Amino acid sequence: MIALIPQIESSLAYLRPEAGVSQSQDSFAEVLKAASAQASPQPAAPPQYVVQKGDNLSEIAKKLGYSDPRELARVNGLKNANLLQVGQVLNLPGSEGGKQEAATTAIAAKGSRGRNNSAVAVQEKQVAARAGTLVTASWYGANHAGKRMANGQPFDMYADTAAHRSLPMGTKLQLTNPANGRTATVEVTDRGPFIRGRNLDVSYGVARKLGMVEQGVAKLRMDKS
């Protein structure tokens, strides 16, 4: 079990009563933009994927949440989707500069050796540009079971709920785990997380649906439901 122990300085900042505070002027898009800025700076380059050992186009499409691997092949001008090379850089559908995607891929692939580590390091950040907002999420469970949440209700570790610092109570979110393609719909019922560098806390039940229980902390794509 992952026990999320609030840091004192963060707890004091977010445990103040929020009753009566109007959030009507905060659009959902603005809040998501703020969450994205906390997680990581938005990359300037178009979203890309660096081919890893053992990858094939179908597995890459599933990993990144694409339903049709042929779309990846089309964007990158791949005549034979089975001839992928380790270190090859694939542009993702929906990126800017679509007319130059195939040329960009070829150039990046030639120069990818020697900088694969840095390319892989920013890969998750680049995928965020495809849809929604990439956030850092953790989960909480038995240690908080039955305790009162920010909405006044007792916490149910198996319910489809989540904690966010600023989204209005009752906001519905669609969460996707890019690592395995699993999704879950949650409702914001609590405030948190209280650990620096994290943007969202989900219940144990949601963590099971998303396949992130053992991992504890995961990058998730967050969209308005």
N, C-alpha and C positions, 0 to 999 in steps of 0.2 A: 504493500500500500504506500502510496505517496502521501506524505503529510506535508501540507503547505503551511509553513509557519510564517505569519505576516512579519515583515520588517517594521520596526517601530516607527521609523520616519515616514514610511509609506502609509502605514495604518492610520496615523494621526491625520494624514492629508486626505484620506478617502472615507473615514468613518464618521465625518461630521454629518449631522442630519441634513437631508436634502429635501424635506417636505417644504412645499411652497416655492421651490426654486423652479422657475419656468424654463423649459428647454424647447419651447415652441419655435424659437428662432434657429435652433441647431438642426440643419437638415441632415438626413442620414448620410448623404454623400460627404458632407463636411466632417462628420464624425469618423467615417471610414478613412478619409484622407489623413486625419490626425493619427489614427491607429497605425496606418501604414508608415507614417513618418517616424513613429516610435520604434517600429520593428526594424526598418532599414531604409536607407535612401533609395528612391526610385531610380533604376538604372537608365542611362541615357540611350544605350544600345537596344535594338529590337530584341524581343525574347528569343532565346536560343536554348538548345540542348546539346550537350557534349556526349557523344556515343561512348558508352562504357563497355568493358569486356563482357561478352555474353549477351549483349543487347540485340534485339531485332526490332523491326518497325512496329509489329503488333504489340510487343511488350512496352515499348516506349510510349505508344499511343495510350495504352491502358494506364501506365504510370502517371501520365500527364492529364488524364481525363478526357481524351479524344475518343469518340465513338468509332471513327473510321480512319484506320491507318493510311488509307489511300490519300487522305487529305494532306498528311505529312509528306507523302511521296510527291504529290502534285506541287506543293509549295516549294519543295527543294529540287524539283526537276529530276527526280530519281526514276530512271528507266528500269532499273533492276533493284527493287527494294531489299533484296537479300544481300547485296554487296555493300554493306556498311562496314566502315573501318573504325577501330578504336581511335578516339581523338577527333573524329569527324564532327563538325558543328552543324546542327540542323536548325534552320529557322522554323518558328512555330506559326501556324495559321493565325491570322489576325494581326500580325506585326506590321509596322509601318514600312513603306518602301517596298511594297509587294513586287513591283516590276524588277527590282534588283536583288530579290531574295536568293535566286539560284546562284547568281554571280557572287554574292556575299558569302554564301555557304562554301563555294569552291575556294575562294581566297582564304577564308578563315580556316578551312581544313588544312591547307598547305602550311599555314603558319601556326597551327595549333600545338605542334610538338614543342615542349619546353615551357608552355604556359597552360597546360591542361589543368594543373592544380588550381590556378587562379580562376580559370573558366568554370570549373566545377563549383568553386566556392560561391560564385555569384549566380549560379544556375537557378537556385530556388527563388532568388529575388527577381530574376527576369521572367520566370513563369507567372509571377503575380500580375504582370501587365496584361496577360491574356484575358482574365476575367476576375471580377471581385477584388478583394484585398487579401494579401498574404499576411497572416497574423501568427504570433507565437502563442500557443495555447497549452495549458496544463489541465489537470483534473483534480477534483476533491471528492471525498466519499465518506467512509464510515466515521471518521473523526468529527465530522460536522453533521451527521445524521440527527434529525430532530431539532437542530438549532434554528432559531428564527432568522429568516433571510431578510434582505432589505425591503422586500415587498410585504413583509409581515407574516408570511406563511412559513411553516416548518420545512426544513430542507429534506427532500426525498432524494437519496443518492441514486435511485433508479429512474427518476423522472427525466424528461428531455428538457433540461434547464441549463442555464449558463449565467455566469457573472461577468459584467462589464463595468468599467469605471464610469461611463457617461451616457451610454445609450438609454433611452427611456424604458422604464419597466414595461414589460409586455411586448417589446420588439421581437419579431420573429426573424431568425437568421437561418440561412442554409449554409451548412458547413461541409467542406469536402477535404478529404485527406489525399493530397496529390500522390502520396507514396503508394497507395493501394486503390484509389478510386472510390472508397466508401464515402457515403454521405449521411447526414442527419439534419433534421430540422429542430431547432431549439428555441426556447423563449427566454428572454432576459428577465430574471427574477431576483438577482442579487448583485451586489457590488464587489468588485475585485478585478483582477488579482492584485495582491499586495506585495508581490515580489517584482523587483525592478527588471525590466526587459521582457515582461510577459503582458499580453494584451487581452487574454480571455481565459476564464476558468470554466470548464464544462463538468457536468456531473459524471460520476463513475459509469452510469448507464450509457451516457452519450459516448464516453471514452471507449467503452466496449464496442459500440456500433462503429466507431471510426477506426478501431484497431490500434489504439495508442495507449492501452493500459500499461503494458510492460515498458514501453518507451518513456512514458511519464510526461514528456514535453514534446510537442510536435508542431510543425508548420502546417497551418490549415488555410484553405481559401474560404473567405467569409463573404457571403452575398446576402442581400435583403431577400427574405422569403416572400 
